[in-house]
Amino acid sequence: MRPVSLSPVQQRRLERLAQDAGRSIEQTLKFVLRDGFEYCEWQVRESRAADADARRLGTTTHEIVMRQARDLIDSARSRRRLGA
């Protein structure tokens, strides 16, 4: 594998991204080389925003969501059968 050389700006960007992602610089570099800085930065931002939403709004279990989805589908089918 060829050595990778980063500019000082890229190095700071990588360090900041690794810190935001909670990963090592080496782990983060692997993803940056594969996907690019912009995508990785977007992905970390969105992940952190989703985590914040989950803390703020709470979460629910898969079983509850599936039950609610089945109830909604059943309700729609019942309305259709009744001609509503």
Buried (B, 14 or more C-beta within 10 A) or exposed (E): EEEEEEEEEEEEBBEEBBEBBEBEEEEBBEBBEEEEBEEBBEBBEEEEEEEEEEEEEEEEEEEEEEEEEEEEEEEEEEEEEEEE
